[in-house]
Amino acid sequence: MKRVFDQFKTDYFGNISVQLIGTGIAQSIPFLVSPILARIYPEQGFATFAFFMAVVAVLVVPNGGRYFYAMVIPEEDQEADDLARLSIWLTLFYSLALLLIALLCYSQLNEFYQLGDLWYAVPLYVAFFGLYNIFLYLSVRKKLFRNNAFTKIVQTACTAAFGILFSFFGFLFSGLVLGKIVGLLASIFAFKIRPGLKPVIPRLKAVAKKYIDYPRITIIPSLLDIFSLQALVFFVGKFYAEETLGYLGLTNMILIAPLALIGVSFRDVFYQKIAVHFNERSYSKAKKLFLGSAAVLFVIGLFIALVLWFFGEAIFAFVYGDNWTTSGKFAVILGFAFCAKLVASPLSSIFNATHQLKLASAWQITYFFTTIITLYLAIVQYKLSIEITLIVYTVHEIVLYALYFLMQNQALNKFKTAKG
């Protein structure tokens, strides 16, 4: 254990601390405001928000050809800047294509789920989210972790403020979504770094070709992966009552907060540090970093899951009101699933740093099929109650994310060098 904690007596721990403090402030805002939102918005408003976020979570995957994930890796800043410009232009073209689809297929989309005019907001969110990620990973490369933390505070503060404001104007169906979009836009302007837009075509072609594995290998498996993560929302929205989706929407909103606070903070700093170790060909340092991060994440995740197990229902009833007790019941069940994700997800950048994207893709494809089959059997075939369905889903998540962690360790073992 001493070796584990010695690993954190470095700038790595300092950078994570900055991320945790900043993201902690950012995530405390939704926590503080969520009781107000739960009393302002009906279950339908949370159902709409949950479904909209599930849709955009899938559609943002191809953003920028996913080239922005590679920006941390190049040794030369010029190459990273070219990747940023390439990502920006690809994001804009992709968002325009989505807008065209929304205009042409508006009726068909509303037959799938009644989002109304919010279908037109989908391309806007995708564009903003793409730009946010480009600026974020370029800032990670520059080690601007304080600025990244500040952007998260700006985003959640504006999201909360406008979420409340829109409710006063009667947007009880769409206010949460509109607040999220405004918050995302505000966070883009909060970044210090500003990559240029003027494209130098030969250089863009060069980096596009050099890092072609990011769109070629990762887009489809990542689409399957994210769809799998959102499959529970899609299935519940389709086969259960709308208020059930609303209860699940509040549960997800609250449980995602600690996952974002801790997971994203570790992910950003871990990716930058593990990429440095990869460039230096230092296996022993990478191994210590990986195991130390996993140990800390497991302890934190298990603590959160146990708190939810023993007190989750009472906490939700006290904080959000008795009519949201069902959300607390869902949190009790799903807490251990979120714990499993908290350990494995932030460390998944090991696949990017070691250029073992096919290994990550194999897990994503497996996760997709097992998730769909599990939910189909539980909900459609056997028509289980929502509580039993969530238990089955949680067991599935624990098993699959344990496999994910083992595959990450395997990727790191393949990274051994003589220098080690």
VEXDREN-2710 file (C-alpha; in Angstrom, 1 decimal):
% VEXDREN-2710
k/r/px/py/pz
1/MET/0.0/0.0/0.0
2/LYS/2.9/2.3/0.7
3/ARG/4.0/2.0/-3.0
4/VAL/0.5/2.8/-4.1
5/PHE/0.2/6.0/-2.1
6/ASP/3.8/7.0/-2.9
7/GLN/2.7/7.2/-6.5
8/PHE/0.4/10.1/-5.6
9/LYS/3.1/12.2/-3.9
10/THR/3.8/13.8/-7.3
11/ASP/2.4/16.4/-9.6
12/TYR/-0.1/13.7/-10.6
13/PHE/-1.8/13.9/-7.3
14/GLY/-1.6/17.7/-7.4
15/ASN/-3.3/17.9/-10.8
16/ILE/-6.0/15.5/-9.7
17/SER/-6.5/17.6/-6.6
18/VAL/-7.0/20.6/-8.7
19/GLN/-9.5/18.7/-10.9
20/LEU/-11.3/17.3/-7.9
21/ILE/-11.6/20.6/-6.1
22/GLY/-12.8/22.4/-9.3
23/THR/-15.1/19.6/-10.4
24/GLY/-16.3/19.2/-6.8
25/ILE/-17.4/22.8/-6.8
26/ALA/-19.0/22.3/-10.2
27/GLN/-20.9/19.2/-9.1
28/SER/-22.0/20.7/-5.8
29/ILE/-24.0/23.1/-7.8
30/PRO/-26.3/20.5/-9.4
31/PHE/-26.6/18.8/-6.0
32/LEU/-27.7/22.0/-4.3
33/VAL/-30.1/22.9/-7.1
34/SER/-31.5/19.5/-7.7
35/PRO/-34.0/19.6/-4.8
36/ILE/-35.3/22.8/-6.3
37/LEU/-35.5/21.4/-9.8
38/ALA/-37.3/18.2/-8.4
39/ARG/-40.0/20.5/-6.9
40/ILE/-40.3/22.7/-10.0
41/TYR/-40.3/20.1/-12.8
42/PRO/-42.7/17.2/-13.1
43/GLU/-41.7/13.6/-13.9
44/GLN/-42.3/14.4/-17.6
45/GLY/-39.6/17.1/-17.5
46/PHE/-37.0/14.7/-16.1
47/ALA/-38.2/12.0/-18.6
48/THR/-37.6/14.4/-21.5
49/PHE/-34.2/15.4/-20.2
50/ALA/-33.2/11.7/-19.7
51/PHE/-34.2/10.7/-23.2
52/PHE/-32.7/13.8/-24.8
53/MET/-29.3/13.2/-23.1
54/ALA/-29.4/9.5/-24.1
55/VAL/-29.9/10.5/-27.7
56/VAL/-27.2/13.1/-27.8
57/ALA/-24.8/10.8/-25.9
58/VAL/-25.0/8.4/-28.8
59/LEU/-24.8/11.1/-31.5
60/VAL/-21.8/12.9/-30.2
61/VAL/-19.6/9.8/-30.6
62/PRO/-18.5/10.5/-34.2
63/ASN/-17.8/14.1/-33.4
64/GLY/-14.6/15.4/-35.1
65/GLY/-13.8/11.9/-36.2
66/ARG/-12.7/11.3/-32.6
67/TYR/-9.4/12.9/-33.6
68/PHE/-9.4/15.1/-30.5
69/TYR/-8.6/12.0/-28.4
70/ALA/-5.2/11.9/-30.1
71/MET/-4.3/15.5/-29.3
72/VAL/-2.6/14.5/-26.0
73/ILE/-0.2/12.0/-27.7
74/PRO/2.0/14.0/-30.3
75/GLU/5.3/15.2/-29.1
76/GLU/5.1/18.3/-31.3
77/ASP/2.5/21.0/-30.4
78/GLN/2.0/21.8/-34.1
79/GLU/0.7/18.3/-34.8
80/ALA/-1.7/18.6/-31.8
81/ASP/-3.0/22.0/-33.1
82/ASP/-3.6/20.5/-36.6
83/LEU/-5.6/17.7/-34.9
84/ALA/-7.6/20.4/-33.2
85/ARG/-8.4/22.2/-36.4
86/LEU/-9.3/19.0/-38.2
87/SER/-11.6/18.0/-35.3
88/ILE/-13.4/21.4/-35.4
89/TRP/-14.1/21.3/-39.1
90/LEU/-15.3/17.7/-39.0
91/THR/-17.6/18.6/-36.0
92/LEU/-19.2/21.5/-37.8
93/PHE/-19.9/19.5/-41.0
94/TYR/-21.3/16.6/-38.9
95/SER/-23.6/18.9/-36.9
96/LEU/-25.0/20.4/-40.1
97/ALA/-25.7/16.9/-41.5
98/LEU/-27.7/16.1/-38.3
99/LEU/-29.6/19.4/-38.7
100/LEU/-30.6/18.4/-42.2
101/ILE/-31.8/15.0/-41.0
102/ALA/-33.8/16.6/-38.2
103/LEU/-35.5/18.9/-40.8
104/LEU/-36.3/16.1/-43.2
105/CYS/-37.3/13.4/-40.7
106/TYR/-39.1/15.5/-38.0
107/SER/-42.3/13.5/-38.1
108/GLN/-40.6/10.1/-38.0
109/LEU/-38.4/11.2/-35.1
110/ASN/-41.4/12.2/-33.1
111/GLU/-43.1/8.9/-33.8
112/PHE/-40.0/7.3/-32.1
113/TYR/-40.3/9.6/-29.1
114/GLN/-42.2/12.8/-28.5
115/LEU/-39.4/15.4/-28.1
116/GLY/-41.2/17.9/-30.3
117/ASP/-39.0/20.8/-31.4
118/LEU/-36.2/19.6/-29.2
119/TRP/-35.2/17.4/-32.0
120/TYR/-33.9/20.6/-33.7
121/ALA/-31.8/21.2/-30.5
122/VAL/-30.0/17.9/-30.9
123/PRO/-27.5/19.1/-33.7
124/LEU/-26.9/22.3/-31.7
125/TYR/-25.9/20.3/-28.6
126/VAL/-23.8/17.9/-30.6
127/ALA/-21.8/20.9/-32.1
128/PHE/-21.3/22.5/-28.7
129/PHE/-20.3/19.3/-27.1
130/GLY/-17.8/18.6/-29.9
131/LEU/-16.1/22.0/-29.5
132/TYR/-16.1/21.5/-25.7
133/ASN/-14.2/18.2/-26.0
134/ILE/-11.7/19.7/-28.5
135/PHE/-10.8/22.6/-26.2
136/LEU/-10.8/20.2/-23.2
137/TYR/-8.3/17.7/-24.6
138/LEU/-6.1/20.5/-26.0
139/SER/-6.1/22.0/-22.5
140/VAL/-5.3/18.6/-21.0
141/ARG/-2.2/18.5/-23.3
142/LYS/-1.2/21.9/-22.1
143/LYS/-1.8/20.9/-18.5
144/LEU/-4.3/23.7/-18.0
145/PHE/-6.1/21.7/-15.3
146/ARG/-7.1/24.8/-13.3
147/ASN/-8.8/26.3/-16.4
148/ASN/-10.5/22.9/-17.1
149/ALA/-11.9/22.9/-13.6
150/PHE/-13.1/26.5/-14.0
151/THR/-15.0/25.6/-17.2
152/LYS/-16.8/22.8/-15.4
153/ILE/-17.9/25.3/-12.7
154/VAL/-19.1/27.7/-15.4
155/GLN/-21.0/24.9/-17.2
156/THR/-22.9/23.6/-14.1
157/ALA/-23.6/27.0/-12.7
158/CYS/-25.1/28.2/-16.0
159/THR/-27.0/24.9/-16.5
160/ALA/-28.5/25.2/-13.0
161/ALA/-29.3/28.9/-13.3
162/PHE/-31.0/28.7/-16.7
163/GLY/-32.7/25.5/-15.7
164/ILE/-34.5/27.4/-13.0
165/LEU/-35.0/30.5/-15.1
166/PHE/-36.7/28.6/-18.0
167/SER/-39.2/27.0/-15.6
168/PHE/-40.4/30.5/-14.7
169/PHE/-41.2/31.0/-18.4
170/GLY/-43.3/27.9/-18.5
171/PHE/-40.8/25.6/-20.2
172/LEU/-41.6/22.6/-17.9
173/PHE/-41.2/20.2/-20.8
174/SER/-37.9/21.4/-22.2
175/GLY/-36.3/23.7/-19.5
176/LEU/-33.8/21.2/-18.2
177/VAL/-32.6/20.5/-21.8
178/LEU/-32.3/24.2/-22.7
179/GLY/-30.4/24.9/-19.5
180/LYS/-27.9/22.2/-20.3
181/ILE/-27.3/23.6/-23.8
182/VAL/-26.8/27.1/-22.4
183/GLY/-24.4/25.8/-19.8
184/LEU/-22.4/23.9/-22.4
185/LEU/-22.1/27.0/-24.6
186/ALA/-20.9/29.1/-21.7
187/SER/-18.2/26.6/-20.8
188/ILE/-16.8/26.8/-24.3
189/PHE/-16.2/30.5/-23.9
190/ALA/-14.5/29.9/-20.5
191/PHE/-11.5/28.0/-22.0
192/LYS/-8.3/30.0/-22.2
193/ILE/-7.0/28.1/-25.2
194/ARG/-8.2/29.1/-28.6
195/PRO/-7.0/26.8/-31.5
196/GLY/-7.0/28.6/-34.9
197/LEU/-9.6/27.7/-37.5
198/LYS/-7.6/28.4/-40.7
199/PRO/-7.0/25.0/-42.2
200/VAL/-3.7/24.1/-43.8
201/ILE/-5.0/21.3/-46.0
202/PRO/-1.7/19.4/-46.5
203/ARG/-1.1/19.3/-42.7
204/LEU/-4.7/18.3/-42.0
205/LYS/-4.5/15.5/-44.5
206/ALA/-1.2/14.3/-42.9
207/VAL/-2.6/14.1/-39.3
208/ALA/-5.8/12.6/-40.6
209/LYS/-3.9/9.8/-42.2
210/LYS/-1.4/9.3/-39.3
211/TYR/-4.2/9.0/-36.7
212/ILE/-6.8/7.3/-39.0
213/ASP/-7.3/4.5/-36.5
214/TYR/-9.3/6.9/-34.3
215/PRO/-12.2/7.2/-36.8
216/ARG/-11.6/3.9/-38.6
217/ILE/-11.4/1.6/-35.5
218/THR/-13.1/3.5/-32.6
219/ILE/-16.2/5.1/-34.0
220/ILE/-18.4/2.1/-34.6
221/PRO/-17.4/0.2/-31.4
222/SER/-17.8/3.5/-29.4
223/LEU/-21.2/4.0/-30.9
224/LEU/-22.2/0.5/-29.7
225/ASP/-20.6/1.2/-26.3
226/ILE/-22.4/4.5/-25.7
227/PHE/-25.7/3.1/-27.0
228/SER/-25.2/0.3/-24.5
229/LEU/-24.7/2.8/-21.7
230/GLN/-28.0/4.5/-22.7
231/ALA/-29.9/1.4/-23.6
232/LEU/-31.5/1.3/-20.1
233/VAL/-33.0/4.7/-20.7
234/PHE/-34.2/3.7/-24.2
235/PHE/-35.8/0.5/-23.0
236/VAL/-37.4/2.1/-20.0
237/GLY/-38.7/5.0/-22.1
238/LYS/-40.2/2.6/-24.6
239/PHE/-41.7/-0.2/-22.4
240/TYR/-42.5/1.4/-19.0
241/ALA/-44.6/4.4/-18.0
242/GLU/-43.3/7.9/-18.6
243/GLU/-43.1/8.6/-14.9
244/THR/-40.8/5.6/-14.5
245/LEU/-38.4/7.1/-16.9
246/GLY/-38.7/10.4/-15.0
247/TYR/-37.7/8.7/-11.7
248/LEU/-34.8/7.0/-13.5
249/GLY/-33.8/10.4/-15.0
250/LEU/-33.4/11.9/-11.5
251/THR/-31.5/8.9/-10.3
252/ASN/-29.1/9.1/-13.2
253/MET/-28.7/12.8/-12.7
254/ILE/-27.7/12.4/-9.1
255/LEU/-25.5/9.2/-9.5
256/ILE/-23.7/10.6/-12.5
257/ALA/-22.5/13.6/-10.4
258/PRO/-19.9/11.6/-8.3
259/LEU/-18.9/9.7/-11.4
260/ALA/-18.2/12.9/-13.2
261/LEU/-16.5/14.5/-10.1
262/ILE/-14.1/11.7/-9.5
263/GLY/-14.0/9.8/-12.8
264/VAL/-13.5/12.7/-15.1
265/SER/-10.9/14.2/-12.8
266/PHE/-8.9/11.0/-12.8
267/ARG/-9.4/10.4/-16.5
268/ASP/-8.0/13.7/-17.7
269/VAL/-4.9/13.7/-15.6
270/PHE/-4.4/9.9/-16.0
271/TYR/-4.5/10.2/-19.8
272/GLN/-1.9/12.9/-19.9
273/LYS/0.4/11.1/-17.4
274/ILE/0.1/7.7/-18.9
275/ALA/0.8/9.2/-22.4
276/VAL/4.1/10.6/-21.0
277/HIS/5.1/7.2/-19.6
278/PHE/4.3/5.6/-23.0
279/ASN/6.4/8.2/-24.8
280/GLU/9.2/7.5/-22.3
281/ARG/8.8/3.7/-22.7
282/SER/8.6/3.3/-18.9
283/TYR/6.5/0.3/-18.0
284/SER/7.1/0.2/-14.2
285/LYS/5.9/3.8/-13.8
286/ALA/2.9/3.2/-15.9
287/LYS/2.0/0.0/-13.9
288/LYS/2.3/1.8/-10.6
289/LEU/0.1/4.7/-11.9
290/PHE/-2.5/2.3/-13.2
291/LEU/-2.7/0.1/-10.0
292/GLY/-2.6/3.1/-7.7
293/SER/-5.4/4.9/-9.6
294/ALA/-7.5/1.7/-9.6
295/ALA/-7.1/1.2/-5.8
296/VAL/-8.2/4.8/-5.0
297/LEU/-11.1/4.7/-7.4
298/PHE/-12.3/1.3/-5.9
299/VAL/-12.2/2.6/-2.3
300/ILE/-14.2/5.8/-3.3
301/GLY/-16.7/3.9/-5.4
302/LEU/-17.4/1.2/-2.8
303/PHE/-18.0/3.9/-0.2
304/ILE/-20.5/5.7/-2.4
305/ALA/-22.3/2.4/-3.2
306/LEU/-22.5/1.4/0.5
307/VAL/-23.9/4.8/1.5
308/LEU/-26.6/4.4/-1.2
309/TRP/-27.3/0.8/-0.2
310/PHE/-28.0/1.7/3.5
311/PHE/-29.3/5.3/3.2
312/GLY/-30.2/6.0/-0.5
313/GLU/-34.0/5.7/-0.2
314/ALA/-34.1/7.9/2.9
315/ILE/-31.8/10.5/1.4
316/PHE/-33.8/10.9/-1.8
317/ALA/-37.1/11.2/0.2
318/PHE/-35.6/13.8/2.5
319/VAL/-33.8/15.9/-0.1
320/TYR/-36.2/15.7/-3.0
321/GLY/-39.6/15.0/-1.4
322/ASP/-41.6/11.9/-0.8
323/ASN/-42.8/11.7/-4.4
324/TRP/-39.3/11.0/-5.5
325/THR/-38.8/8.0/-3.2
326/THR/-38.9/5.7/-6.2
327/SER/-35.7/7.4/-7.5
328/GLY/-34.1/6.5/-4.2
329/LYS/-35.1/2.9/-4.6
330/PHE/-33.5/2.9/-8.1
331/ALA/-30.3/4.5/-6.6
332/VAL/-30.0/1.7/-4.0
333/ILE/-29.9/-0.9/-6.7
334/LEU/-27.8/1.0/-9.3
335/GLY/-25.1/2.2/-6.8
336/PHE/-22.9/-0.9/-7.3
337/ALA/-23.2/-0.6/-11.1
338/PHE/-21.9/3.0/-10.9
339/CYS/-19.1/1.8/-8.6
340/ALA/-18.0/-0.7/-11.2
341/LYS/-18.0/2.0/-13.9
342/LEU/-16.2/4.4/-11.7
343/VAL/-13.2/2.1/-11.3
344/ALA/-12.8/1.0/-15.0
345/SER/-14.1/3.9/-17.1
346/PRO/-11.5/6.6/-16.1
347/LEU/-8.6/4.2/-16.8
348/SER/-9.9/3.3/-20.3
349/SER/-7.5/5.9/-21.9
350/ILE/-4.8/3.2/-21.4
351/PHE/-6.0/1.8/-24.7
352/ASN/-5.4/5.2/-26.4
353/ALA/-2.0/5.7/-24.8
354/THR/-0.8/2.3/-25.8
355/HIS/-2.4/2.3/-29.3
356/GLN/-4.3/-0.8/-28.5
357/LEU/-7.6/0.4/-29.8
358/LYS/-8.7/-3.0/-31.2
359/LEU/-8.6/-4.4/-27.7
360/ALA/-10.9/-1.7/-26.4
361/SER/-13.2/-2.1/-29.5
362/ALA/-13.5/-5.9/-28.7
363/TRP/-14.9/-5.1/-25.2
364/GLN/-17.2/-2.4/-26.5
365/ILE/-18.7/-4.8/-29.0
366/THR/-19.1/-7.4/-26.4
367/TYR/-20.7/-4.9/-24.0
368/PHE/-23.2/-3.8/-26.6
369/PHE/-24.5/-7.3/-27.4
370/THR/-24.7/-8.5/-23.8
371/THR/-26.4/-5.3/-22.7
372/ILE/-29.1/-5.5/-25.4
373/ILE/-29.7/-9.2/-24.9
374/THR/-29.9/-8.7/-21.1
375/LEU/-32.4/-5.8/-21.3
376/TYR/-34.4/-7.5/-24.1
377/LEU/-34.8/-10.7/-22.1
378/ALA/-35.6/-8.9/-18.8
379/ILE/-38.0/-6.3/-20.2
380/VAL/-39.5/-7.6/-23.4
381/GLN/-39.3/-11.4/-23.1
382/TYR/-40.0/-11.9/-19.4
383/LYS/-41.6/-8.5/-18.6
384/LEU/-39.9/-8.2/-15.3
385/SER/-40.8/-5.4/-12.9
386/ILE/-38.5/-2.3/-13.1
387/GLU/-36.9/-3.2/-9.7
388/ILE/-35.9/-6.7/-10.8
389/THR/-34.8/-5.4/-14.2
390/LEU/-32.4/-3.0/-12.5
391/ILE/-31.0/-5.8/-10.3
392/VAL/-30.3/-7.9/-13.4
393/TYR/-28.8/-4.9/-15.1
394/THR/-26.5/-4.1/-12.2
395/VAL/-25.2/-7.7/-12.1
396/HIS/-24.4/-7.4/-15.8
397/GLU/-22.6/-4.1/-15.3
398/ILE/-20.4/-5.5/-12.5
399/VAL/-19.4/-8.5/-14.6
400/LEU/-18.7/-6.6/-17.8
401/TYR/-16.7/-3.8/-16.1
402/ALA/-14.6/-6.3/-14.2
403/LEU/-13.7/-7.8/-17.6
404/TYR/-13.0/-4.3/-18.9
405/PHE/-10.5/-3.7/-16.0
406/LEU/-8.7/-7.0/-16.7
407/MET/-8.4/-6.1/-20.4
408/GLN/-6.9/-2.7/-19.4
409/ASN/-4.3/-4.6/-17.3
410/GLN/-3.6/-6.8/-20.3
411/ALA/-3.1/-3.8/-22.5
412/LEU/-0.6/-2.4/-20.0
413/ASN/1.3/-5.8/-19.9
414/LYS/1.7/-5.7/-23.6
415/PHE/3.4/-2.3/-23.1
416/LYS/6.4/-3.8/-21.4
417/THR/9.8/-2.7/-22.7
418/ALA/13.4/-3.6/-22.0
419/LYS/13.7/-0.2/-20.3
420/GLY/10.8/-1.0/-17.9
END
